Amino acid sequence: MATTIFVTVGLLFGFYMAWNIGANDVANAMGTSVGSGALGLRQAILAAAVFEFLGAVLVGTHVTETVKKGIVHVEKIPGQDVVLFMAVMVCSLLAAGIWLQLATWKGWPVSTTHSIVGAVAGAGIAAAGFAGVNWPKLGFIAVSWVLSPVIGATIAFFLFRAISRGILASRTPRVMVRRWSPLLVALVVEILFLSMLYKGLKNLHLDMPFGRALAWASVLAVVAALATAARYWTRRSGYNRRSSPFGYVERQFRWLQVVTACYVAFAHGANDVANAIGPVAGIWSAWSSGEMAGKVPVPTWILVMGGGGIVVGLATWGYRVMETIGKKITELTPSRGFSAEFAAATTVLVCSKLGLPISTTHTLVGSVIGVGLARGIAALDMRVVRYIFGAWVITLPVSFVLSAGLLVLMRAFL
């Protein structure tokens, strides 16, 4: 009876967690596109919904760690109590979801990974004591608090400085953007396809060794660069001598930014859907088999549920965090938004393949800040930046304490 109740509640809380991931985390992918004017709010929601759902369902992991990132040792749970294990997962989902909903209401972009990691650790300690938590692993994940935004900001800073000096500050911005565009397109295609082909599409059987993936991505990048160059050679591409040269330049960056943002949404759906469905898969496995496991197969219908929850969250509350990312940190244009999105996508790719712990949210926010810094510290709203950093610092401890408290309360009724 108890396990049936927990599996029902777990499914509800899993959808609730996915809803909050969509409302907070997914908005990051499209926030810069909305802020720069490359996409309208409805267009951004539609694009993000499509690519997030496809990433979650088609590429989302089918074998996931139930205890996110190996934070809790399931073998330490007293008596290998399946009901207690299910309670840990339920409390983790609820605690992380509550914190994310509060952060979204305030417009704070926070890490859903840190939220669920903190929640699982808190409930794990309440269930199995301090020995039940893998503290070195928890500390390793905390490295991403510094690692992610710094790397993203650094890449975005230098990329936008290069674009500013090579194109925007030149005497002939129209001519220079036509010269630079093939190279920029090649960089985008190289990064996007390399990330997908190199151990990125295992479920579609397209996970290639690095050398082969690099070769294919390079070929596609060259083709894309040649096609872009041919586009400028064969037509004027919106060129008008009477129009502002900067307006012409920004129009060329608009579609590049949209493509990069769609990739970030796809990758996010594939990677972070596990924040919602990982604990759900553990609950479902424990209910169906009567045993606990660190890794379990994930039924496709659970992936669909997670993807659906993400889409609903984005459509209903995503605009709050989109406004913070796209408008409140610094003023964005398509060229600035492209620099931030490209930096975030590159950082996520490189660090993920190196096995370094990173946060997509922290990376993108850091990239936006890097673009602002490239224009001078005055271009940033430091009050908003301070609020965001403060929310990052308290995410893990808040979800930790809330989850532990929920489990203590729940155990009183078990």
Steps between C-alpha positions, in 0.01 A plus 500: 500500500777744600701433186194560281441834670863600456512407131186708437631798694843456341357527150311817595806658661715393204271690266507794743880496495502485118258793493740704712797400283310635200405820680850578626776311319353478150434873490877551503536351154267751338539797735778662295305456175197675649709772661685577176183504292607204287181319604170607646385347828251263335751396235763431768258293708399295194859442386621409848201271556569308179874459551481433875238230446696340215820504704329348803314224313743413219833548673416505871679222681318169519720378786532762771645525849204506737705678763622792294875501431562222751446734796336240726613142558179301471659207682524719813122535534404316822375149441491561126150634565333552160229723646764725662691513171184609318436762770852641443429540129154652558631755751789588268266574211264708714776701670684577176173591330397739779834683491493526121147638507603767750807591293291520182243721671784739590645475149826343620673262256632220722642154436246217499789256533618664822141504624446127457853414619447699819156348550621141452793561736274648768249215485786251481650626827159498668458136393849352530707750699811686389667178389231458236617801299797500266659822626796512257253467212286777644804727527603417144158609373528823700805588289259588222382802699826668398600298195190542283444878507871582481561290188181622333575862582858472371400354163213748455723794597770427243256395228298819527815712520616339176163564334498859626848580373483300179149598391310755707792742549632468144453769237296263285284284729291368208804375313665352807194307615478340156863395533464370855166321464631185325758453778244555775257259334777241476577539872134458595451193280827347623402536866139389460568189293808402697296510820226287347718245322765448767326277755200731487233298318546154649130424493496568124820294453698801380759511778828511308863496619648848533715484186217384278254747653749784451552404136127492424438825688785669311363388164157633589655825627685555170182431302306746714771765461503462121121518487506819708765656277300403189192661654681834520649465151168423331272752669511815702368337819301798619772749408373856473736796486235722659455274802715516812814287457458377858141395431624298203771337713257406776262340249782268391554388858131448573464161334834379639379580849171318446677187371735497799214556746306208349803277547536605864131414553546159334808421705330616819200278438729204444717557806287663769180302459679251729468754782128427499473144374803352679329483840171404329673210326640388835156511660344310209773235505469452876122463471509260206793283614497549876872580496719810513755574228748776427437472127175393339346488152267790427176418315430722201172617650689649796724693257185625324354606834819688587515667160132594522544652845795706377294637210205591725728677747668700226169606346340606828779663704809506281460869419614602849854365472515587128457865596787482749740330259402701194441849637600559861866393515618704201357636177517239226507516121520200263880525482528512879242225542683283248827546690335392825319200350807380309717532810250304707465223239878471466556489875233234552650287223865522607444464874250217464736301279784559749282372781502834683191591703319798351164672519326606178329785686819630658681471168244702306465768767878526517513533121248785507705671769813450289334678207407784733855524633632523144308828476617621842383436856243779468312290243402254776222545754704396801195494727346223286835318483529505880150357539581220255829413670326499837238258368776272369672487839187404694353254245672187626466568877134608470399190304716290737329623817152497349532143376645375829218668690237347274643151546519537880136609497399218267682232703285594795203363305670197339 
